[in-house]
Amino acid sequence: MVEWKKNECSIISNGWTDRKERTLVNVLINCSKGTMFMQSIDASLMIKTIKKMFELLDKWVEQVGEENVIQVITNNH
């Protein structure tokens, strides 16, 4: 998105478990214009390791552009 080049942004991940015991990870991007929901991932079958979370979030850093991301925030889930 063009705004990402004008305004540095944060990538935020939020993990939680729904009523069906599925592990879900939401990805949001925040910049000075506001926060955008980007994706919700059913991570129930994904092994929840640091490496897997890094791979997931690194894809978003690459998509937004490394030079446009100032931080990645997780909830340590």
MARKE-826022 format. One record per residue: residue in three letters; residue number from 1; x, y, z of N, C-alpha, C in turn. Coordinates in Angstrom, 3 decimals. Layout:
# residues N
<rest:ALA, nr:NUM, neast:X, nnorth:Y, nup:Z, caeast:X, canorth:Y, caup:Z, ceast:X, cnorth:Y, cup:Z> .
...
***
This chain:
# residues 77
<rest:MET, nr:1, neast:0.834, nnorth:-1.174, nup:0.000, caeast:0.000, canorth:0.000, caup:0.000, ceast:0.882, cnorth:1.242, cup:0.000> .
<rest:VAL, nr:2, neast:0.481, nnorth:2.270, nup:-0.724, caeast:1.260, canorth:3.496, caup:-0.852, ceast:1.485, cnorth:4.157, cup:0.501> .
<rest:GLU, nr:3, neast:0.482, nnorth:4.125, nup:1.380, caeast:0.593, canorth:4.766, caup:2.690, ceast:1.749, cnorth:4.200, cup:3.506> .
<rest:TRP, nr:4, neast:2.069, nnorth:2.925, nup:3.310, caeast:3.147, canorth:2.324, caup:4.074, ceast:4.476, cnorth:2.979, cup:3.749> .
<rest:LYS, nr:5, neast:4.629, nnorth:3.476, nup:2.537, caeast:5.869, canorth:4.141, caup:2.165, ceast:5.951, cnorth:5.533, cup:2.774> .
<rest:LYS, nr:6, neast:4.801, nnorth:6.166, nup:2.978, caeast:4.760, canorth:7.504, caup:3.570, ceast:4.831, cnorth:7.455, cup:5.088> .
<rest:ASN, nr:7, neast:4.209, nnorth:6.440, nup:5.668, caeast:4.090, canorth:6.337, caup:7.122, ceast:4.625, cnorth:4.995, cup:7.580> .
<rest:GLU, nr:8, neast:5.629, nnorth:5.015, nup:8.438, caeast:6.126, canorth:3.753, caup:8.969, ceast:5.010, cnorth:3.054, cup:9.727> .
<rest:CYS, nr:9, neast:5.060, nnorth:1.736, nup:9.784, caeast:3.955, canorth:1.013, caup:10.406, ceast:4.445, cnorth:-0.097, cup:11.326> .
<rest:SER, nr:10, neast:3.506, nnorth:-0.600, nup:12.107, caeast:3.741, canorth:-1.723, caup:13.008, ceast:2.910, cnorth:-2.904, cup:12.524> .
<rest:ILE, nr:11, neast:3.471, nnorth:-4.091, nup:12.616, caeast:2.729, canorth:-5.309, caup:12.325, ceast:2.382, cnorth:-5.932, cup:13.670> .
<rest:ILE, nr:12, neast:1.117, nnorth:-6.255, nup:13.853, caeast:0.625, canorth:-6.747, caup:15.138, ceast:0.008, cnorth:-8.126, cup:14.937> .
<rest:SER, nr:13, neast:0.387, nnorth:-9.070, nup:15.787, caeast:-0.276, canorth:-10.378, caup:15.757, ceast:-0.965, cnorth:-10.597, cup:17.092> .
<rest:ASN, nr:14, neast:-2.133, nnorth:-11.202, nup:17.017, caeast:-2.947, canorth:-11.453, caup:18.192, ceast:-3.441, cnorth:-12.885, cup:18.109> .
<rest:GLY, nr:15, neast:-3.003, nnorth:-13.731, nup:19.018, caeast:-3.425, canorth:-15.125, caup:18.998, ceast:-4.456, cnorth:-15.404, cup:20.075> .
<rest:TRP, nr:16, neast:-5.392, nnorth:-16.287, nup:19.759, caeast:-6.423, canorth:-16.655, caup:20.729, ceast:-7.033, cnorth:-17.986, cup:20.337> .
<rest:THR, nr:17, neast:-7.815, nnorth:-18.554, nup:21.226, caeast:-8.494, canorth:-19.825, caup:20.986, ceast:-9.995, cnorth:-19.577, cup:20.992> .
<rest:ASP, nr:18, neast:-10.683, nnorth:-20.082, nup:19.956, caeast:-12.132, canorth:-19.863, caup:19.881, ceast:-12.897, cnorth:-20.944, cup:20.648> .
<rest:ARG, nr:19, neast:-14.209, nnorth:-20.886, nup:20.576, caeast:-15.066, canorth:-21.829, caup:21.315, ceast:-14.889, cnorth:-23.274, cup:20.876> .
<rest:LYS, nr:20, neast:-14.418, nnorth:-23.461, nup:19.650, caeast:-14.194, canorth:-24.816, caup:19.133, ceast:-12.762, cnorth:-25.290, cup:19.395> .
<rest:GLU, nr:21, neast:-12.045, nnorth:-24.544, nup:20.249, caeast:-10.666, canorth:-24.871, caup:20.628, ceast:-9.674, cnorth:-24.750, cup:19.468> .
<rest:ARG, nr:22, neast:-10.024, nnorth:-23.948, nup:18.462, caeast:-9.090, canorth:-23.684, caup:17.366, ceast:-8.196, cnorth:-22.520, cup:17.766> .
<rest:THR, nr:23, neast:-6.931, nnorth:-22.631, nup:17.432, caeast:-6.002, canorth:-21.537, caup:17.669, ceast:-6.026, cnorth:-20.633, cup:16.448> .
<rest:LEU, nr:24, neast:-6.347, nnorth:-19.373, nup:16.655, caeast:-6.415, canorth:-18.401, caup:15.568, ceast:-5.381, cnorth:-17.308, cup:15.798> .
<rest:VAL, nr:25, neast:-4.789, nnorth:-16.852, nup:14.715, caeast:-3.838, canorth:-15.746, caup:14.774, ceast:-4.340, cnorth:-14.669, cup:13.829> .
<rest:ASN, nr:26, neast:-4.563, nnorth:-13.481, nup:14.357, caeast:-4.966, canorth:-12.336, caup:13.546, ceast:-3.743, cnorth:-11.479, cup:13.272> .
<rest:VAL, nr:27, neast:-3.661, nnorth:-10.940, nup:12.069, caeast:-2.573, canorth:-10.042, caup:11.705, ceast:-3.186, cnorth:-8.689, cup:11.370> .
<rest:LEU, nr:28, neast:-2.661, nnorth:-7.646, nup:12.014, caeast:-3.122, canorth:-6.281, caup:11.781, ceast:-1.912, cnorth:-5.416, cup:11.466> .
<rest:ILE, nr:29, neast:-2.151, nnorth:-4.343, nup:10.732, caeast:-1.089, canorth:-3.386, caup:10.453, ceast:-1.565, cnorth:-2.025, cup:10.916> .
<rest:ASN, nr:30, neast:-0.706, nnorth:-1.351, nup:11.680, caeast:-1.035, canorth:-0.043, caup:12.226, ceast:-0.066, cnorth:0.993, cup:11.691> .
<rest:CYS, nr:31, neast:-0.616, nnorth:2.110, nup:11.212, caeast:0.203, canorth:3.256, caup:10.823, ceast:-0.536, cnorth:4.510, cup:11.281> .
<rest:SER, nr:32, neast:-0.030, nnorth:5.664, nup:10.960, caeast:-0.639, canorth:6.904, caup:11.452, ceast:-2.066, cnorth:7.105, cup:10.945> .
<rest:LYS, nr:33, neast:-2.439, nnorth:6.442, nup:9.873, caeast:-3.798, canorth:6.557, caup:9.329, ceast:-4.794, cnorth:5.650, cup:10.043> .
<rest:GLY, nr:34, neast:-4.299, nnorth:4.690, nup:10.847, caeast:-5.188, canorth:3.789, caup:11.569, ceast:-4.691, cnorth:2.357, cup:11.527> .
<rest:THR, nr:35, neast:-5.534, nnorth:1.453, nup:11.997, caeast:-5.206, canorth:0.032, caup:12.057, ceast:-6.068, cnorth:-0.729, cup:11.061> .
<rest:MET, nr:36, neast:-5.414, nnorth:-1.621, nup:10.299, caeast:-6.123, canorth:-2.422, caup:9.303, ceast:-5.992, cnorth:-3.899, cup:9.643> .
<rest:PHE, nr:37, neast:-7.114, nnorth:-4.605, nup:9.614, caeast:-7.105, canorth:-6.059, caup:9.755, ceast:-6.650, cnorth:-6.632, cup:8.422> .
<rest:MET, nr:38, neast:-5.651, nnorth:-7.522, nup:8.449, caeast:-5.115, canorth:-8.069, caup:7.210, ceast:-5.477, cnorth:-9.539, cup:6.988> .
<rest:GLN, nr:39, neast:-5.427, nnorth:-10.339, nup:8.054, caeast:-5.624, canorth:-11.772, caup:7.856, ceast:-5.915, cnorth:-12.451, cup:9.191> .
<rest:SER, nr:40, neast:-6.719, nnorth:-13.495, nup:9.133, caeast:-6.928, canorth:-14.377, caup:10.272, ceast:-6.519, cnorth:-15.773, cup:9.827> .
<rest:ILE, nr:41, neast:-5.683, nnorth:-16.427, nup:10.608, caeast:-5.132, canorth:-17.717, caup:10.227, ceast:-5.539, cnorth:-18.763, cup:11.252> .
<rest:ASP, nr:42, neast:-6.075, nnorth:-19.877, nup:10.787, caeast:-6.349, canorth:-21.005, caup:11.669, ceast:-5.019, cnorth:-21.722, cup:11.873> .
<rest:ALA, nr:43, neast:-4.445, nnorth:-21.539, nup:13.037, caeast:-3.128, canorth:-22.100, caup:13.329, ceast:-3.223, cnorth:-23.370, cup:14.165> .
<rest:SER, nr:44, neast:-4.388, nnorth:-23.977, nup:14.199, caeast:-4.601, canorth:-25.175, caup:15.020, ceast:-3.643, cnorth:-26.302, cup:14.665> .
<rest:LEU, nr:45, neast:-3.376, nnorth:-26.472, nup:13.393, caeast:-2.496, canorth:-27.556, caup:12.961, ceast:-1.036, cnorth:-27.119, cup:12.864> .
<rest:MET, nr:46, neast:-0.805, nnorth:-25.828, nup:13.018, caeast:0.547, canorth:-25.295, caup:12.959, ceast:1.207, cnorth:-25.515, cup:14.318> .
<rest:ILE, nr:47, neast:2.415, nnorth:-25.999, nup:14.300, caeast:3.150, canorth:-26.126, caup:15.554, ceast:3.499, cnorth:-24.711, cup:15.995> .
<rest:LYS, nr:48, neast:3.051, nnorth:-24.356, nup:17.187, caeast:3.249, canorth:-22.995, caup:17.670, ceast:4.657, cnorth:-22.833, cup:18.244> .
<rest:THR, nr:49, neast:5.589, nnorth:-22.583, nup:17.347, caeast:6.972, canorth:-22.382, caup:17.751, ceast:7.399, cnorth:-20.986, cup:17.338> .
<rest:ILE, nr:50, neast:8.494, nnorth:-20.556, nup:17.893, caeast:9.032, canorth:-19.247, caup:17.530, ceast:9.331, cnorth:-19.208, cup:16.037> .
<rest:LYS, nr:51, neast:9.877, nnorth:-20.300, nup:15.500, caeast:10.225, canorth:-20.342, caup:14.077, ceast:8.988, cnorth:-20.170, cup:13.198> .
<rest:LYS, nr:52, neast:7.894, nnorth:-20.870, nup:13.530, caeast:6.665, canorth:-20.769, caup:12.728, ceast:6.081, cnorth:-19.359, cup:12.799> .
<rest:MET, nr:53, neast:6.070, nnorth:-18.764, nup:13.996, caeast:5.548, canorth:-17.400, caup:14.127, ceast:6.419, cnorth:-16.421, cup:13.349> .
<rest:PHE, nr:54, neast:7.743, nnorth:-16.627, nup:13.403, caeast:8.642, canorth:-15.768, caup:12.637, ceast:8.336, cnorth:-15.872, cup:11.147> .
<rest:GLU, nr:55, neast:8.160, nnorth:-17.094, nup:10.644, caeast:7.865, canorth:-17.291, caup:9.219, ceast:6.573, cnorth:-16.583, cup:8.828> .
<rest:LEU, nr:56, neast:5.557, nnorth:-16.703, nup:9.667, caeast:4.272, canorth:-16.063, caup:9.402, ceast:4.414, cnorth:-14.539, cup:9.358> .
<rest:LEU, nr:57, neast:5.052, nnorth:-13.977, nup:10.361, caeast:5.170, canorth:-12.519, caup:10.435, ceast:6.174, cnorth:-11.975, cup:9.424> .
<rest:ASP, nr:58, neast:7.207, nnorth:-12.754, nup:9.114, caeast:8.199, canorth:-12.314, caup:8.133, ceast:7.576, cnorth:-12.140, cup:6.751> .
<rest:LYS, nr:59, neast:6.587, nnorth:-12.969, nup:6.419, caeast:5.885, canorth:-12.808, caup:5.135, ceast:5.221, cnorth:-11.434, cup:5.064> .
<rest:TRP, nr:60, neast:4.646, nnorth:-10.991, nup:6.187, caeast:3.998, canorth:-9.676, caup:6.206, ceast:5.019, cnorth:-8.550, cup:6.167> .
<rest:VAL, nr:61, neast:6.160, nnorth:-8.734, nup:6.829, caeast:7.222, canorth:-7.723, caup:6.765, ceast:7.679, cnorth:-7.573, cup:5.324> .
<rest:GLU, nr:62, neast:7.853, nnorth:-8.679, nup:4.621, caeast:8.261, canorth:-8.633, caup:3.216, ceast:7.196, cnorth:-7.963, cup:2.355> .
<rest:GLN, nr:63, neast:5.925, nnorth:-8.265, nup:2.611, caeast:4.846, canorth:-7.685, caup:1.808, ceast:4.744, cnorth:-6.174, cup:2.009> .
<rest:VAL, nr:64, neast:4.866, nnorth:-5.736, nup:3.239, caeast:4.778, canorth:-4.304, caup:3.546, ceast:6.056, cnorth:-3.594, cup:3.115> .
<rest:GLY, nr:65, neast:7.165, nnorth:-4.294, nup:3.201, caeast:8.462, canorth:-3.710, caup:2.883, ceast:9.240, cnorth:-3.492, cup:4.168> .
<rest:GLU, nr:66, neast:10.358, nnorth:-4.164, nup:4.267, caeast:11.167, canorth:-4.104, caup:5.487, ceast:11.465, cnorth:-2.669, cup:5.907> .
<rest:GLU, nr:67, neast:11.688, nnorth:-1.812, nup:4.929, caeast:12.025, canorth:-0.413, caup:5.223, ceast:10.840, cnorth:0.365, cup:5.786> .
<rest:ASN, nr:68, neast:9.634, nnorth:-0.170, nup:5.673, caeast:8.432, canorth:0.520, caup:6.148, ceast:7.952, cnorth:0.041, cup:7.514> .
<rest:VAL, nr:69, neast:8.558, nnorth:-1.022, nup:8.036, caeast:8.120, canorth:-1.599, caup:9.311, ceast:9.069, cnorth:-1.149, cup:10.419> .
<rest:ILE, nr:70, neast:8.501, nnorth:-0.526, nup:11.459, caeast:9.351, canorth:-0.091, caup:12.568, ceast:9.362, cnorth:-1.091, cup:13.720> .
<rest:GLN, nr:71, neast:8.313, nnorth:-1.929, nup:13.805, caeast:8.271, canorth:-2.929, caup:14.868, ceast:7.244, cnorth:-4.006, cup:14.556> .
<rest:VAL, nr:72, neast:7.425, nnorth:-5.153, nup:15.197, caeast:6.459, canorth:-6.245, caup:15.138, ceast:6.038, cnorth:-6.510, cup:16.576> .
<rest:ILE, nr:73, neast:4.731, nnorth:-6.511, nup:16.810, caeast:4.196, canorth:-6.666, caup:18.162, ceast:3.413, cnorth:-7.972, cup:18.230> .
<rest:THR, nr:74, neast:3.705, nnorth:-8.785, nup:19.241, caeast:2.961, canorth:-10.027, caup:19.454, ceast:2.424, cnorth:-10.042, cup:20.882> .
<rest:ASN, nr:75, neast:1.466, nnorth:-10.908, nup:21.123, caeast:0.925, canorth:-11.015, caup:22.475, ceast:1.522, cnorth:-12.193, cup:23.229> .
<rest:ASN, nr:76, neast:2.600, nnorth:-12.762, nup:22.695, caeast:3.314, canorth:-13.850, caup:23.359, ceast:2.418, cnorth:-15.060, cup:23.581> .
<rest:HIS, nr:77, neast:1.529, nnorth:-15.315, nup:22.621, caeast:0.570, canorth:-16.423, caup:22.735, ceast:1.185, cnorth:-17.703, cup:22.228> .
***
